[in-house]
Amino acid sequence: MGFPYDEASWSAVDGAMFMGSGTTMPGMYTAIAAGICVLVLIYGQASEMRKARQFD
């Protein structure tokens, strides 16, 4: 798999330059990452609540 352009210049690039562009995969990866972030925030908040209850 070589370089997809004849010249090594940014002016030759005319679109997205990552695998999966033009498909649903970038959106799926974004949705999966957003879900993981929400889960981490929920877990972190629950952990902080348990620690804060020790001081009441």
C-alpha positions in Angstrom: 0.0 0.0 0.0 1.8 3.1 -1.2 1.2 6.8 -1.1 -2.2 7.5 -2.8 -1.0 10.7 -4.6 1.6 11.3 -7.3 3.0 14.4 -5.6 3.8 14.8 -1.9 2.0 18.0 -1.3 -1.0 19.0 0.8 -2.6 20.7 -2.2 -3.2 17.3 -3.7 -5.4 16.2 -0.8 -9.0 16.8 -1.7 -10.9 15.0 1.1 -10.8 13.0 4.3 -7.6 11.1 4.8 -8.5 8.3 7.3 -9.6 4.7 6.9 -13.3 4.3 6.9 -14.1 7.8 5.6 -17.4 7.8 3.7 -18.8 5.0 5.7 -20.8 4.8 9.0 -17.7 3.7 11.0 -16.5 7.1 12.1 -19.9 7.8 13.5 -20.0 4.4 15.2 -16.6 5.0 16.8 -17.7 8.4 18.0 -20.9 6.9 19.5 -18.9 4.1 21.2 -16.4 6.7 22.6 -19.2 9.0 23.8 -20.8 6.0 25.6 -17.6 5.1 27.3 -17.1 8.7 28.4 -20.6 8.8 29.9 -20.0 5.5 31.8 -16.7 6.8 33.2 -18.4 10.0 34.4 -21.2 8.1 36.1 -18.8 5.7 37.8 -16.5 8.6 38.9 -19.5 10.5 40.3 -20.7 7.4 42.2 -17.2 6.9 43.6 -16.9 10.5 44.7 -20.3 10.3 46.4 -19.2 7.2 48.4 -16.1 9.0 49.5 -18.0 12.1 50.5 -20.4 10.2 52.6 -17.6 9.1 54.9 -17.3 12.7 56.2 -20.9 13.2 57.1 
